[in-house]
């Protein structure tokens, strides 16, 4: 007589025991860690306000339109028609720093790293500003002027306390 075949099905007892593991699992395809998955759960009620497209006629605000073209900001003023809010929330949840003072300028979305440092943003925008070696952008110039940039005053004016 041949030995009896073991069933590949798990019993209810085995299934119940497997469901009570000590460490909660997280979806490592969607999240960097348990903390990031918990962050997603905390923000998943966020809603998004659609950007409104402003269509200007060719003869309206020509200086403004020329400046947009000069700075290569056309992609910035052309909002996306559709987006998946779950993917956007995953990006924000996974970009959230979990350690004090540690900033990783990339996020994990659906199994891929998405950088959002200055180089990545510049590439996304089509390299809108090309600086010479040692040259600062206009923002950097204003920020570094002795008379022109009071971060504390701006923070108090624009930010909500806490």
Secondary structure, DSSP 8 states (H G I E B T S, - for coil): -------SS--HHHHHHHTT-SS----TTT-SSHHHHHHHHHHTT------------TTSSHHHHHHHHHTT-TTTTS--S---HHHHHHHHHHHS--STT---SEEEETTEEEE-SHHHHHHHTT------TT---HHHHHHHSTTT--HHHHHHHHS---
